[in-house]
Each structure stands twice: as C-alpha cells, then as structure tokens.
C-alpha cells in the first residue's frame, strides 16, 4: 500500500462495529488517526469546529437511529468549510438495498457503498481506488 491517510472518521451507532473497524484500519496501517462517533450529531459538531483538519475519509453506517446517513450527509453539505470538499464518504451497510444504492449514486460526495464488516483488503482498495 502506497498511501496512508491522515485521518478517517467512523460513524456507526454500534460501539462494537466502530471498535472492530478502527482495529482493521489500524492493523492495515491505513490512517494516522481514526475518529469514532456513534451519533451523527456529535460527528457534525466535531466537523463544524473551526481549526480542525477535516478527515480525508468518512465511513458512515446507512441505518442509524435518530440521524441516519442521509440526514447526516445533508447536514454535512451545509457545513461550509474549504477542506470539506476533499473529504470522501463511504457508506457502510449490512445489507445493501437497491434503493440505498440508487440514492448513493445520486450524491457526488459518496464514492462507494460497502458491505460490513470492513476488511484490510476493502480498506486498502478504497484508499488506492477512491482516495489516491
């Protein structure tokens, strides 16, 4: 693998899933920093802070209570920062519905939809194919 990301933001309401995905990213040596959030509101609060470096990659679970991926992405678009444009988004799901895939294809911010759980191979491929 040729490239290592500065930071990745994981957004999943499931603590165990975030823990597992963080370990996979760390073991694959894919990012210097992995940020974990279990709520879209908390992730947005973090991302809207002044002076923080925006993550290069955000991985979002599609189905979450309170704020799902679609609501999170709509609000993310409302955050006006120059660096946000460089951030790529990957949606994560345990089962990919055709409706979700169709919705994702219409949003340029979303680069791909992946099935959970992540693997070292899927992380490397995302970074090589989508980010690099």
Secondary structure, DSSP 8 states (H G I E B T S, - for coil): ----EEEEEEE-S-HHHHHHHHHHHHHTT-EEEEEEES-HHHHHHHHTSTT----SEEEEES--SSS-HHHHHHHHHHS--GGGGG-EEEEEESS--HHHHHHHHT-TTEEEEEESS--HHHHHHIIIIII-
